[in-house]
Amino acid sequence: MKPKLLLVADTYYPKVDGTLIFMEEFIKRTHRQVDISLLVPNFPGRKSKSKSLPVENVRYVEVSKRITLSEYPSIKLSFKNLRSIQQEIKKADIVFIQGPALLSYLSIYYAHKYSKKTFFYLHVLSWDLFSTFLPPLLNKLFRNIIRKVSIKLYNRCSEILVPYRGLKDELTHEKVHVPIGVAKLGVDIQRFLPVVHKDTYKERAGIAKNTFVIGYVGRVSKEKNVGVLLSAFTKLISPQSMNKFHLLIVGDGPRDQTKEFRENGHCTITGFVDNVQEYLKAMDVFVMPSLTETTSLATLEAMSTGLPVIATKVGFIQKYIAKNHNGMFFPKNSPTMLAMKIEKLRKDPELRTKLGRNARNTVAYSFSWERSINKIKRLLLEEYYR
């Protein structure tokens, strides 16, 4: 009889982000060894794709209509939701949690209470993420509170999984004493392929041929700092060059943060899409301006597509991008420097080609879903059969 694994996440369709992509790949490669059930938020919108996932059951948790962070409604703290969480955890042999919000943390608490084998995959540091939404006067206080609560809960898990070694070192420094395993995220390099002729993909995206397309994939939110990209873009545009540039934002966010993008006549904002690779193929350069990341799957997918990347030095990005080899860096909150880097790449197609080719090679050689998920699967099952 196969072990029963409960996969818990604070994200789900129709929100398509790095955590959800990891879940899809994990389910696809693991469902023959374990019976998988899902415990996820019931976000409003289309969930038709979930029917194709090879899972035993999907249990939805109600979300709040009032409390939202970065376009992600929080779950309701209700007796009904608490009962749902407890019931699903009681049925599981292994609880595998993708953080870092309320559903994840409640699941750690109940999994520990019911003595379940519990694994937490740390996709982002919660105290870095949530502190970006706080007023400056409260930032330090609440950051410390979130950090202390998070570490206490991490230490109730059987094991913490992280996508790169530097994060393991940081957690050890923060007094996380449970075992910490390192398992990189991966990229489907057959799906995210380079293209030579981009005009077809630009036209499909509603962008004129011969336009230099600056792209970004992800949420439009405070922690992603996409406003810096818009500021850099406006610096590049003059009355003489307006039709030479286009900003392509593949994602969505709160209305107050997407308003300026939507009002800009030289910007396309797509909303959440399933065919990210089609939009990446329309881009000439990819920018990741984020204030906080762990791995940044969006950046790896752009690199796999052969795009030159300009990013901030955050998380694992600063390790897998080598300056002027497979990408470039710019200082956080510096639209002027970002604009200069974009303009340099626009004027130097040979440099774009070199960075893009090396970026593709970096991902193809070092980031494999098969290798990553096989390692995670082995860790989960070894703990279960121990």
Secondary structure, DSSP 8 states (H G I E B T S, - for coil): ---EEEEEES--TT---HHHHHHHHHHHHHTTTSEEEEEEE--SS--GGGGGS--SEEEEE-EEEEEEETTEEEE---HHHHHHHHHHHHH-SEEEEE-SSHHHHHHHHHHHHTT-EEEEE-SS-HHHHHHTTS-HHHHHHHHHHHHHHHHHHHTTSSEEEESSHHHHHHHHHTT--S-EEE----B-TTTS---S--HHHHHHTT--TT-EEEEEES--STTTTHHHHHHHHHHH--TTTGGGEEEEEES---HHHHHHHHH-TTEEE--S-S-HHHHHTT-SEEEE--S--SS-HHHHHHHHTT--EEE-S-TTHHHH--BTTTBEE--TT-HHHHHHHHHHHHH-HHHHHHHHHHHHHHHHHH-BHHHHHHHHHHHHHHHHH-
